[in-house]
């Protein structure tokens, strides 16, 4: 009893093996061994547990490194896991993912990169419908022309929506935060830019000369000229845009399996991005020349090519999950063009003539088309700079990580 009393006495150290069933509940609770801290003892093991799906499906260390990069783990973060950079951390995770015998063979071609006749035909549909609409408009007049124009615009919009919902231009890649990419307002700004390409220059020219006196009719003597060649070329360019995006995705996926580290991957993908953009602009130039000749209209290369580059880069970024920058840049471009038009009409108010001075100066120097040329070129260069940083990351070209 004296020994037991010594053990129960507060402040008395317990010797190993001194556990006794007669101890009080408080003593038994205090004696419960603490849970081992796996994160502190083995931080890599804890990281592998959080990304077990990524480790299970990865076929090389670079794929794990890309997944870690997508989750915000940088080289500086990797030092907390006792590694010099993300790739070194990924190499250890890949080596420790005990699956040498049951490792699945890498698929030769996945659905994301296989050329499918379905999306290829869908990308041709906007051009076909736009051509049919323009041809029909040239054969009609009066109220029938208005009805055909409205019906054709709706049909082309639905065709574009279908073409962008499948294939390389479909937004199937998760955002860096892992959510489905959404870009509210992007469609509205895109519609504005396309509408300006159709009506903007004619409206601005008419406004600077005191008009317009009525709505556009699409005839040769229309005081408010309508340029249909750019829209027709852009509608047909949906097909080369999809093929250029497919080429970029396929080659980037191949580089993902052959690059030694993330820096090598970025260096290899940057020329691919420029090549895809160049191929698209080359195809758009040829289409613009064809549509201009077919419609007997001048081909506005200076305004259409920057607009095409802007829309192509915005779609590439949206497809790979980067939606904020395209929405912001498209909104700023559309707002600038709308402001330019608004200042011309606002200058007609008393004592407000000065408001139209900047636009009047640009129009007198380089013509009304200088407004969309400057705005779209600036916006396209901005998105190209952003794409050179984001679309060259390995995490932008990895398939979505399965969710539990």
Buried (B, 14 or more C-beta within 10 A) or exposed (E): EEEEEEBEEEEEEEEEEEEEEEBEEEBEEEEEEEEEEEEEEBBBEBBBEEBEEBBBBBBBBBBBBBBBBBBEBEBEBBEEBEBEBBBBBBBBBBEEBEEEEEEEEEEEEEEBBEEEEEBBEBBBBBBBBBBBBBEBBEEBEEEEBBEBBEEBBEBBBEBBEBBBEBBBBBBBBBBBEEEEBEBEEBBEBBEBBBBBBBBBBBBBBBBBEEEBEEEBBBEEEBBBBBBBBBBBBBBBBBBBBBBBBBBBBBBBBBBBEEBEBBEBBBEBBBEBBBBBBEBBBEBBBBBBBBBBEEBEBEBBBBBBBBBBBBBBBBBBBBBBBBBEBBBBBBBBBBEBBEBBBEBBEEBEEEEEEEBBEEBBEBBEEEBBBBBBBBBBBBBBBBBBEBBBEBBBBBBBBBBEBEEE
